[in-house]
């Protein structure tokens, strides 16, 4: 299972670099595959997300939108 997770992570990383316009969809698809394959149990999904990072990125994007 670790090997599969590593391969999926590397594939995701390569796709994020190769297709910058659809990064959101790539990231969401990869996350969904992790859950579907059972690498990340659905019951642990909400506690696994680092909400501090999500909120920091959201705040940064909000501030950038004011000056763009």
N, C-alpha and C positions, 0 to 999 in steps of 0.2 A: 504494500500500500504506500510506503514511503517513496518508493521508486516512481510509482504512478503520480504521486503528488509533485515530486520534483520535476518530472517530465512535463506535467501540466503547467507548473510554474514557469519553467523555461520557455515553453511554447507561448504562454501568455506574454511574457516579457518581450520575446522576439516580435510577436504580433503588435504589441503596443508601440514598439519602435518603428515597425514597418508601415503601420496604418494609423498615423496620428489623428486623422479626422474621425475615426470611429473608436477611439479609446474607451469611451464610456460603455459601448456595447460589448467590446472585448472583455472588459473588466467584469461586467455583469454576467456575461456568458460563462466566464471562467469561474466566478463565484457560484453560479448555479450548478456547474458541473461538479465542483467540490462537494456541494450539498447532495446532489443526486447520487454521486458515487459513494457517499457515506464517509468521505474523508473528513468532512466537518459535519457532525451530527446537527440536525435541525434544532434540537433542544439547546444547543450551545451557541447558536448563531448570534443572538443579541448580546451575549456577554463577551463574545469573541471580537466584536467590532470595537475599535478604539474610538469612542465617541469624542474624546478630546481632540484627536487629529481631524476628524470629520468637521467639528465645529470650528477649528482653527482654519482649515481650508475654506470653509464657507465664509468666515469673517474676512479672510484675505480677499476672496473673490468679491465680496460686497464692497470693500474699500477700493479695490481696483476699479470696480464699475463706476464709482463716483468720479474718478479721474480719467476715465477712458473716453 
